């Protein structure tokens, strides 16, 4: 919008004022720009020192006071710490598990890698053991070198080939042991044979102390067959019993085993004294008893069995009557069977249990048709090898010497009844401890027969 002035002086004055205003405006703007530049520079300096500048108030040209900014932490220390820990871990691991170390193998120091086994020591040639052999079932060599490859100890303890050696271990590697081959085993029946002794006369009685009539009894054997060798071995586990009548002595081998036997009891005093002596010496015996005497002494009968001894029959009344008190063969077949049946019945009724049907015939008279007649009633008739003849009372010393003459597998004949048997008691008290000291074992007839022929 144009201004109109009355004269030139007014116009010049207005123009001069306008210039001053314009100059002032330019100077104000310049100052403002300069101040802002200075503020920007100060703000940069503050920022380098960790301050944050506040926004400027452009209304009056003044800047607000800068605020200190939180300094960001460097990750470098954490990285360095992780590196140190990792290095320490590796160092510890290598210390505990060095990549190689020294051991001693059969007296020679060797350096081995970590984890080396005993078997690998052999592969590396540190030891050269010879393998044992594979042994066949019959004792021969089934395979050369087929046994254990080696034996080894580490620090004195037995180990196998997979054992991993440790630093400083002392290893001993030796030749391998022999090894038995595996085998299959079967059980087979052993058929009895047919054999026997002529028992028509008394002479056969003294060929052995054990007399058995049998229709035959199967035995058993095991057969082992080697899986590598194919060889077989047989072992009799149960002896067969041949059919027929057999007289024999027990085959005890090298064992000092004998059987003490006593006839004609039980007897009120003597049997008890003999049981005491047997108990003191840990010996067992067999008592062949008269059946009609047992019922009057049941406590003695029971003690005999309770203390581990055996009882058999010596007939019911010692073959009295037609047997003349000494010989069953004089009796009829029926009388013979009654005599033996009643003898066993007297024992079993008193004991309340069955017993092995062994017997001793009075006078040793066991031959001829008697054997056939009693074969289903009697398991075995028992004779003797040593007759002490104590029934004749020859003196305690003579009886003791007879007892001490016994040999392994034999049967000794004595008496605990039928009269005064004090000499027998005295002789047994003297001789039995001596037999025990010599290593003899006194067993029952059942135990002796278990040894077989």
VENHU-V141020 format. One record per run of one state. SS is the DSSP state (H for helix, E for strand, C for the rest). FROM is the first residue (numbers start at 1). LEN is the number of residues. Records with the same first field share a line. If there is no record, write none. Layout:
SS = FROM-LEN  FROM-LEN
This chain:
C = 1-7  49-2  53-4  58-4  63-4  69-7  97-3  106-2  114-3  124-10  136-5  144-6  155-2  160-4  165-5  176-3  181-2  191-3  195-7  208-2  215-2  218-1  227-5  239-2  242-1  249-8  266-4  282-3  290-1  307-3  314-7  324-4  331-2  352-6  360-2  365-4  375-5  383-3  388-2  393-3  405-6  416-6  438-3  443-2  450-4
H = 8-41  76-21  118-6  202-6  270-12  291-16  321-3  328-3  333-19  362-3  369-6  390-3  396-9  422-16  445-5
E = 51-2  57-1  62-1  67-2  100-6  108-6  117-1  134-2  141-3  150-5  157-3  164-1  170-6  179-2  183-8  194-1  210-5  217-1  219-8  232-7  241-1  243-6  257-9  285-5  310-4  358-2  380-3  386-2  411-5  441-2
